[in-house]
Amino acid sequence: MRRMRRTAAAWANVLAALALAGCSTTPPGTTPPGTTSPGTTPPGTKSPAARWEPRPGLAWQWQLDGKVDPSVDVPVYDIDGFENSAADVARLHRDGRNVICYINVGAWEDFRSDNDAFPRSVLGEPNGWAGERWLDIRQIPVLRPIMERRFDMCRDKGFDAVEPDLMEGYNNDTGFPLTARDQLGYNRMIAAIAHERGLSVGLKNDLPQIPQLVADFDFAVNEECAQYDECAELTPFIEAGKAVFHVEYAVPRSGFCAESRRLNLSSMVKRLELGVWRKPCPVDSDR
């Protein structure tokens, strides 16, 4: 729920980024929900060998508003990491779902329980959402331990993966002179701390840097690629056998579902508040 407008200055960063380059519950090749492989990993730590690998075409539910409704018959749920408990995750696992932990990694939120962990030096301009300010992602020594604790929370609650939000600050007016190189370094750090905890991790939006980052991430989450005529840019994930979880807000299904099926995206229409309501693209058997 964080599609941000690109500014003119941001397009210079996009060019810089390019220069840097020079459905079943447990599909084949994935691990069952909540499973870890035997070994010597400490209690509460998932083995990297058991990391969930979502494949293209999986249906999903994205609910960030309100108490999670477990009744949607899909194999993947994406829910807020702070607002949902280990019991909520366990319930979804019992129903055969894999569960993604939504965490904001690009902005400070004044309503989070750890909001006082962020020093004022890393807080930038408001980002247009109430109570939020951009983060200075260049300050990795400051932000890394905060994000590690957040990802520890996701792991300890039993989540299978993380959806890190606001991963394209360099394309926005953050109050900091962020570059494409800064964003690449920060995004790779985010992927690394997820993988260290045995969690899969998705690349949220940040389409210009997909060629450089597709190897670092296990899936993609995209907002409004159809509205902006960008869906083909997600093809590297599909070609790598990695799911693309896609949502539109304003474009009707008739305007994008045919292309989504052709590209093998996991697509649906949602309302901006990201409650329970969803309208998925029909599969071939539904047409």
Secondary structure, DSSP 4 states (H G I P E B T S, - for coil): ----PPPHHHHHHHHHHHHHT---SS-TT-PPTT---SSSPPTT---GGG---PPTT--EEEE-SSS--TTS--SEEEEETTTS-HHHHHHHHHTT-EEEEEEE-SEEETTSTTGGGS-GGGEEEE-SSTTEEEE-TT-HHHHHHHHHHHHHHHHHTT-SEEEEE---GGGS--SS---HHHHHHHHHHHHHHHHHTT-EEEEES-GGGHHHHTTT-SEEEEE-TTTTT-GGGGHHHHHTT--EEEEESSS-GGGTHHHHHHHT-EEEE--TT--S--EEPPPGGG-
